[in-house]
Amino acid sequence: MFDDPIVSEIRKFREDYAASLGYDLGKIVADLQSRQGKDGRRVVDRTAQKKSEPSGQRERVTAALP
């Protein structure tokens, strides 16, 4: 199998990053969330969006076939 040096570098970085946070997924997520937007890019917050109606309560539109 071909050993891509870029992929190897990314895997090493990922391993080192996870190890630095004790492989704790909660800590990893919290760290990544705290970094969001600090580089100037816009962060979209979807928590305040209006929830759509459940599919069973939508109004059905039927068309008459000719």
C-alpha positions as CSV (number, residue, x, y, z in Angstrom):
1,M,0.0,0.0,0.0
2,F,1.2,3.5,-0.8
3,D,2.3,5.5,2.2
4,D,1.2,9.1,1.6
5,P,3.3,11.5,3.7
6,I,0.5,14.1,4.0
7,V,-2.0,11.5,5.3
8,S,0.7,10.2,7.7
9,E,1.3,13.8,9.0
10,I,-2.5,14.4,9.5
11,R,-2.9,11.1,11.3
12,K,0.0,11.9,13.6
13,F,-1.4,15.4,14.3
14,R,-4.8,13.9,15.1
15,E,-3.3,11.3,17.4
16,D,-1.2,13.9,19.2
17,Y,-4.2,16.2,19.6
18,A,-6.5,13.5,21.0
19,A,-3.7,12.4,23.3
20,S,-3.2,15.9,24.6
21,L,-6.9,15.9,25.7
22,G,-6.8,12.4,27.2
23,Y,-8.9,10.9,24.3
24,D,-11.9,12.4,26.0
25,L,-14.5,13.1,23.3
26,G,-16.3,15.7,25.5
27,K,-13.0,17.6,25.9
28,I,-12.2,17.4,22.2
29,V,-15.7,18.8,21.3
30,A,-15.5,21.6,23.9
31,D,-12.0,22.5,22.6
32,L,-13.1,22.6,19.0
33,Q,-16.2,24.6,19.8
34,S,-14.1,27.2,21.7
35,R,-11.9,27.6,18.7
36,Q,-14.8,28.2,16.3
37,G,-15.0,31.7,14.8
38,K,-11.7,32.9,16.2
39,D,-10.2,32.9,12.7
40,G,-12.7,35.4,11.5
41,R,-15.0,33.0,9.7
42,R,-18.7,33.2,10.3
43,V,-20.2,30.4,12.6
44,V,-23.8,29.5,11.9
45,D,-25.9,28.8,15.0
46,R,-28.8,26.5,14.2
47,T,-30.1,26.1,17.7
48,A,-32.5,29.1,17.3
49,Q,-34.1,28.0,14.1
50,K,-37.8,27.3,14.0
51,K,-38.5,23.6,14.2
52,S,-40.4,22.2,11.2
53,E,-43.7,20.4,11.8
54,P,-43.6,16.6,12.0
55,S,-44.2,15.0,8.6
56,G,-47.6,13.6,9.7
57,Q,-49.0,17.0,10.3
58,R,-48.2,18.7,7.1
59,E,-51.1,19.8,4.9
60,R,-51.4,17.4,2.0
61,V,-51.7,18.9,-1.5
62,T,-53.3,16.7,-4.0
63,A,-53.8,17.4,-7.7
64,A,-56.6,16.1,-9.7
65,L,-55.4,13.9,-12.6
66,P,-56.9,14.6,-16.0
